[in-house]
Amino acid sequence: MTPAFAVVGHPNKGKSSVVSTLARDDSVAVSMRSGTTTQAHSYDIKMDTQGYQLIDTPGFQRPRKVLAWLQQQPLTADKRAGRIREFLADVQCQQQFPDEIELLQPIMNGAAILYVVDGSRPYSAEYEAEMEILRWSGQPSMALINPISSDEHVCGWQQALQQYFRLVRVFDAVKADLQQHIDLLEAFTQLHLPWAPALRGLIQAFHDQVHKQRAQSCAIAAKLLEDLCSYQLQQKALSQPAAKKLQLVLEQRYFQWMRRAEIQAHDQLQLLYRHHHLKRDETPLNLPTDLFDTDQWYAWGLDKKQLTKVAAIAGATAGTVVDLAVAGHSFMLGAIGGGLLGSTAAWFGADKLAEIKVKGLPLGGYEARQGPIKSKNFPYVLLARFLYVYQVLQARNHALREDLVVTQLQVGQVLEQLQKQQRKQIYTAMDRLSRQKPVADLAGTLAPLFATQ
């Protein structure tokens, strides 16, 4: 039998949040309204050939009356599970206690019990009827203390739950990361020994998935950088004045394509990490600066000092002329940091980003050409923005329904976490991209950046 776990408990104690987190599925209905789940829903959690089943159940509604029904006649412990089956088969009980019927059916069909309580609320005797009913089932059981708003009452819950359940764990369903998810799966292996091999195989599959997702993220980032750093747009015209008049149209088309390509790369990341229902236009990832707003580039890419250092590492030698700006403005390394730099916009050639080039064609006529962008900082800005989206999505809990809280990611700070040789390889790759030169195995070069997130 495939391992199966029924998530049960009092209404509005975070059961569906637990299911959403463990299922890694943001389609599970989660709200603060009591009774969001009215019927049992099954989720098959699969990784390669391994998997298990999670069953989201309604909350207990009338546990004391159900327990009273079960206790109408004295029973020895070996008869209690049979009594619950009588309850499930009773037509009058089906009409009177629909939530408890939905809740108990998968348990009596063989599912282990995950009993969820709110560790921010005090323990009280009202929960004992629920726990006694679950104990009567005789199924393997674990209690999860979900500290919804605080952990103030966790200790009290632990004292009570240990009297009813074989295992008790604290699990914050909304804040739990992947490692905490895996730790919980490790605990599941102790509930029912026949399920242990399948669950251990699933744990290994989770680890494998992390590596695959990271490699795919690197590949998406590499393609984005290669595409945007080399992109150019051309259009022919009969005369030079006509070609120059194309500037506005080409500029709009050029920047629209670039922005759309970046959005599509971020969409691929979102699907890769299975956040299918995250609407970035409604709950935006808050990349507030326009991709081409160079006044904000220091916040994402490298600052002047870092650019100077990178240029030296990437191959410039003392006394050589290094084109650190954009549109043909070259500076000696020794002069950088003086009054030549001027404003941020001048440093990056912001007013030159959309400059159109007009060339005469050998067979007559003219060609207007937009791009590529030659800024040394442009690849770093793209990379920083992509890393930020990656960082948010790979760590985002699937039970989270709130807007994303955003801080800027300065890629220079991330680079400093790497080994010297790794940084040098990335600096060299970014320099080549800014000069529209091919980079061998760009995804592999970027991989250390993604391993640090």
N, C-alpha and C positions, 0 to 999 in steps of 0.2 A: 504493500500500500504506500502511495505517495504521502510523505509527511504532511499533515494538515493541522492548522492552528485556528481555533475559533477565538476571536477577540471579543470579550464580553465585559460587562460592568454596568455601573449606574449610568443614566443618561448624562450626556454633556461632560464626560470626564476625559475626553481626548482619545476615545477608541478609534475613530476614523482617522485622526492624525497619526496614530501609531500604524494603522494599516497603510496609509498613504506613504509614510516614511519607509516601511519595510517593503512595500510593493514597488517603491521608487516610481510611483505613478501619481501625477498631479491631477488626475481626473476623479479621484476619490472625493466625494462630497464632504467638505469640512466647514463647519460654521459654529458660532457660539449659541445657536438656537437649539434648545433641547429637542432630541428626537429627529435629528437630521437623517439618521438611518432608520428606516421603518421596516425593511426586509433584509434578510441575510443576503450578502453579495459575496461571491467567491472570486478571488484573484489568483491566477496561476503565476507563480514567480519562477521563471526559468532562466537558466544560464547553461548554454550548451546542452548537454544531455541530463543535467541535474536540475532539481527544482522542488518546490513545495507549494502548498496551497494555504492562502490566508482567507479567512472568512470574517467579514465585517458584519456584526449582528446588531439588532436593536438593543437598547438598554433595558434593564429590568424595570418594569413598571409597577408590578404588584407582587413583589417577592414574598411578603409575609403571608398573603392569602394562598400563594402557591405552596409555600412550605406547610401551611396548615392543612392543605388538601393532601399533601404527601404523608403527613403525620397522623392522618385520621385513624390509622390502626398501627399498633406497635410492630416494628420490623427489626430483625437482626441486620447487621451491616451487609451481609451477603445478599439481601433481598432489596436493598435500596435502589440499585440501578434498574432493577425490574419495575419498581414502583414508578420511577420516572418515565419508563416506556409506557406504562399504563396511562400516565398523565398525558403523554403525547398522542396516544391513540383515542383518548376520550373526546367525543364530539363536543360536549358541553364545555370542556376545558379549552378546546380549540377556539371556540367563540368568545369565551370569557377572558382568556389570557393569550391573545395572539402574539404579543411580543416575546413572552417567555417560550412559547412554542417555537417561534423562529430561532430563538437563541439556543435552546437546548437540543434541537434536532441535529445539527451538525456534530455536536459533542457526543451524542449517543450513537452517531454514525461512525465514530472513531477519531474525531479531532481532539487534539490536546487543547488545554484551556490556557488562554492568556487573559488574565483578569486585570483590568486597567482601573486605577484609582487616581485621584487628583491629590498630589502631595502638598498642595498649597492650602487645602482645606482640612480641618481637624477630623480625626477618626471619630465615628459614633456607632452606637449599637445598631443603627438602622441597616448597616451593611451586612450584619451577621446572617440575616436570612438568605441573602444572595450567596454568601460564601458557603453556607451550610448546604444549600441546594446543589452547588457545584461540587461540593465534597461528596455528596450522595452519588454523583455520576461515576466516581471511581476512576476517572480519566487522568492522565498525567497533567500536571498543572503548574503554572508559573504566574506570579503576580508582578505586574509592572507598575511602579509608582511614577506617575507622570507629573512633575512639578510645573503645572501650567503657568502660574504667576509667581511662585516662590517655592522654596524648599523648607518652609517653616515647620511643617508637620510631618516631614518624612520619617523621623525617628519613631513617632507614635504609630504610624502606619506599619513600619517594619515590625514592631513588637506584635501587632495584631495579626498581620498577614502570615507571619512565620508559623502561626498555629494552624493555619488552614492550607497552605500551599507548600509544595516541595522546594520551590525556588522563589526568591524575591529579589528583584532588581530595580534600581532607579534608572529610568529611561526618559529623557526629555524628548518627546516626539517631534517637536518643532526645531530644536537646536541640535539634535544628534547628527554627527557627521558619519561618513561611510565607515570609519574604523569602529565607532560605537555600534553601528548596525552589524558589523561583522562580529564584534564581541558578543552581541546578543544572540547571533546565530550559533556561536560557540556554546553559549549557555543552553540553547535548544537541544544540542546533542546529548545533554545530560538528562533530559526529560524522559526520553524513551529510547533505550539502547538500540533497538532494531533500526531506528531512523538515523543513527549516528553516521554510518558510511555515506549515505546520500547527502546529509547536511554538510559533512566535511568536504565532499566533492563540490558542493555549491559554494562553500567558502573559498575554495581554490579558484573556482570560476569567477567569483567576484574580484579576486586579486588580478586574475588575467584580464578581466574587463577594464580595470583601471589602467593597465598598461596599454591596452588596445586603444582606449579612448584618448589617452595622452598622445600616442603616436598619430592617431587620426587628427587630433587638434593641431599638432605640429605640421602635418601635411596641408591642412586648410590654411594655416598661417603662411606657410611658404608660398602657396599658390597666390594668395592675396597680395603678398609683397611683390612677387614676380610680375603679376598682372598689372598692378597699379604703378609700380616704379618704371615700367617700360611702356605704359600705354600712351599712344599718340593718335591723333585724329586728323585726317586730311580731307580736303575738298578742292576740286579744280574750279578755275574761273578763267574767263576769256581775257581779262585785262587785270593789270596790277591794282587799280582802284577797286575793281569788283572783288578781287581777292581780299583786300584789306577790309571791305565792308562785311565780310563774312565773320569778322572777329567775334561779335556778340553771339551769333548763332553757334559758332564752333565752341566758344567758351562755355555756353550753357550746356550744350550736349556733352562736352568733355567732362565737366564737373558732375553732371547728373549721372553719367556712366560710372564715374569713380565712386560716388556716394552709394549708388545702387549696388556696386560690386562689394563694398564694405558691408552693407546691410545683409547681403546674401551670405557672406562668409559668417557673420554673426548668427544668422538664421540656421546655418548648418551646425554650428556649435550647439545651439539650443536644442535641435533635434537629436544630436549626438548624445546629449545628457538627458534626454527624455523629459524636457520641460515643454510638453506639447501645448499646454494651455496658458503659458505665460505670454501675455500680450504686451510686447515691448512698446507699442504705441500708446497703450493705456497705462501700463506700469513700466515706464521706460527704464532702460538701463542707464539713463541719464548721462549720456555722453554730451554734455551741454555745449561744448564748443564745436563749431562747424569744422569739418575735416580740413578746410582750407583757411581757417582763421589762424594765421600764423602768430598773431599777438598772444595766443594761448599755447603755442607749441612748447614753450619751456615747461609748462605744467605736465606735458605728456612725454616729450622727447628728451633731448639732452640740452643742458644749458651751455653757455659760451665756453666756460672752462672745460666742461666735459668734451665738447666738440673739438677743442684744441688738442686735448689729450688723445682723443680717438684718432684724429688725423695723423698724429705722430706715430701712434701704434700701428695704424693701418698702412704705413709705408712711407710717410713723409720723413725727410731727414732735415737736420738743422740747416737753415739757410735756403731751403727750397721754397718755391712759390706754391702755396696751397690754396686751392679755390674753395674757401670755406663758406662763401656766401652762395649766391645762386646764379645770377644772370651776368656772368662774365666779370664779377668783382673779385679780384684775387688779392690776398693779403699775405705778407710775410709773417711767419709764425712769431717772430720777434716783435711785430707791431701789434699783435692781437692783445686786447685788453686796454688799449689806448683810446684816443678820441676818434679813431677811424670807424669804430663800429656803429656809433650813433644809436638810433632807436632799435627796438626789437624788430620792427617791420623791416627796417633797412638791412639789419643783419641777415634776415632770411630772404630778402628780396621779395617781400610779400606783394609789392606792386608789380612784380614781374611774373608771378606765378601763372597768370592768364595771358601772358604776352603771346601774340600770334606771330608766326614767321611766314613770310611770303617768298616763294622761290619761283624763278622762271623755269619752265620745262623745256627740254631739248627739242621737242617737236612742236613747240608753240604753246601759248597760254601760260597760266600761272597756277600754282598750288598754294593754298593756305594750310598751314600745319599748326596744330595745337599740341603741346607736350613734346616729350615727356618732362616731368618735373625733375629738376636736377639738384634740388636742395639736399645737402648732406643730412639734414635732420628729418626729412620726410619719411624714410624707412623706419626710423625710430618712433615717430609719432604713430604710424600705422601699427607697428608692433606693440606699442604701449597700449593703444586702445583695444587691440585684439586680446592682449594678455589680461586686460581688466575684465573683459566680457568672459573670457575663459575662467578667470579666478572666481567670478561671481557664480557662474553656472555650475562648475564642477563641485563647488562647495554648497550650493543652494539645496536646502532640504525640500523634498517634494511635498511636505505638508504645509510649507510656508505659503500663505496667501496674501501677505502684505506687500506693499511697494518696496522696491529695492532701495536700500540706503547706500548712497554712492559716495566714494571718495576718489580723487584722482590718483592714478598710478604713474609715478615718475619712473620711466624705464631705466634710467641711470642707477637708481637705488637697487633695482632688481639685479642689474648686471653686476653690481658690486658684491653680490652674494656668491658669485661664481668663482671658479678657479681662474687664475691668471691666463692660462692657455685657452680656456673656454671663452673668456672675454675677448681675447685677441682674435679668435676665429670668428666671433660674431661681429666685431668691429670691421674686420676685413670684408666679411660678407655684406654688411650694410653699405660699406664704401663702394663695393662693386655694384650693388643694386642702384645706388645713387648715380652711378656712371653708366647704367644700363648694360652692365657686363654680366654674363651668366655666372651662377654660383653652383658649384657641384654639391649635391646633397644638402640643400638649404634646410630641409626639414630636420636632418640629423644635426646640423650645426645649431639649430634653435632648440633642440630637445632639452638641454640643461636648464633653459629658462622655464620650461613647463614643469620640470621636476621639482623646482623650488616653490611652486605655488601650493 
